[in-house]
Amino acid sequence: MTDTLTRRQVSTDPDWYEPYAISQAIRAGDFVFVSGQAGIDEHGATVGEDFDTQARQAFANLDRVLRAAGSGLEHVVKVTILVTDMAVIDQVVALRREYFTRPYPADTIAQTPALARPDWKIEIEAIALAAG
């Protein structure tokens, strides 16, 4: 019997998560599971000190990894957004409207006291559909 289930690592070049033993994403069948994307540049350096700059970079990173997997923001079905201050909820809603399309993905948003680096203000993980 042939195993029809496939799982493959998705990464971009450079792969800013590889040194930490984290896959940027895993494509499993027709789904893409993307690790949390933060407001960092292609070398892993945090961009900006303000929420908006970091959030826009996190969305750009999410899109970049999704595209490397044969998907895109328009195919996201579930997103989890972690923020260090829930006071940014209105900004998050505005960004969701800007970066996602109808039907908007299912969403979990949560405040956490800290992310992987003390200067990070947002991290976004997602599940998306991928082209066959």
ZICORCOR-V363720 format. One record per residue. PHI is phi in radians with two decimals (* if undefined). OMEGA is omega in whole degrees, -180 to 180 (999 if undefined). Layout:
# ZICORCOR-V363720
<<PHI | OMEGA> <PHI | OMEGA>>
This chain:
# ZICORCOR-V363720
<<* | -179> <-1.53 | 177> <-1.38 | -178> <-1.56 | 178> <-1.45 | 178> <-2.19 | 178> <-2.47 | 178> <-2.45 | 179> <-1.32 | 175> <-2.02 | 178> <-2.56 | 175> <-2.00 | 180> <-2.06 | 2> <-1.35 | 178> <-1.67 | -174> <-1.25 | -180> <-1.76 | -176> <-0.95 | -179> <-1.08 | -177> <-1.80 | -179> <1.04 | 178> <-2.16 | 172> <-1.44 | 175> <-1.06 | 176> <-2.78 | 172> <-2.20 | 173> <-1.71 | 180> <-2.16 | -176> <1.07 | -179> <-1.68 | 180> <-2.04 | 175> <-2.12 | 179> <-1.93 | -174> <-1.75 | 174> <-1.12 | 180> <-0.96 | 179> <-1.91 | -177> <-1.97 | 179> <-1.44 | -180> <-2.17 | 178> <-1.49 | -175> <-1.15 | 178> <-1.83 | 179> <1.56 | 179> <-1.49 | 179> <-1.13 | 178> <-1.71 | 175> <1.08 | 177> <-1.87 | -176> <-1.70 | -177> <-1.05 | -174> <-1.04 | 180> <-1.09 | 179> <-1.14 | -179> <-1.13 | 180> <-1.11 | 177> <-1.19 | 178> <-1.08 | 177> <-1.13 | 178> <-1.09 | 178> <-1.14 | 178> <-1.03 | 180> <-1.09 | -179> <-1.06 | -180> <-1.19 | 178> <-1.05 | -180> <-1.12 | 177> <-1.12 | 180> <-1.65 | -178> <1.48 | -179> <-2.36 | 177> <3.12 | -179> <-0.99 | -179> <-1.19 | -179> <-1.90 | 180> <-1.24 | 178> <-1.90 | 179> <-2.60 | 179> <-2.32 | 172> <-2.12 | -178> <-2.06 | 177> <-1.86 | 178> <-2.24 | 179> <-1.62 | 179> <-2.63 | -177> <-1.18 | 177> <-1.11 | -179> <-1.59 | -174> <-0.97 | 179> <-1.13 | 176> <-1.16 | 179> <-1.11 | 179> <-1.06 | 179> <-1.09 | 178> <-1.16 | 177> <-1.06 | 179> <-1.14 | -179> <-1.31 | -172> <-1.68 | -179> <-1.90 | 179> <-2.03 | 176> <-1.22 | -7> <-1.26 | -178> <-1.08 | -179> <-1.18 | 169> <-1.05 | -171> <-2.53 | 166> <-2.18 | 174> <-2.15 | -178> <-2.51 | 173> <-1.63 | 178> <-2.24 | -179> <-1.15 | -179> <-2.79 | 173> <-1.92 | -174> <-1.04 | 176> <-2.13 | -175> <-1.13 | -179> <-1.60 | 178> <-1.31 | 180> <-1.95 | -177> <-2.66 | 172> <-2.52 | -175> <-2.20 | 173> <-2.06 | -176> <-2.63 | 169> <-2.10 | -178> <-2.39 | 171> <-1.47 | 179> <-2.15 | 177> <-1.13 | -179> <-0.83 | 999>>
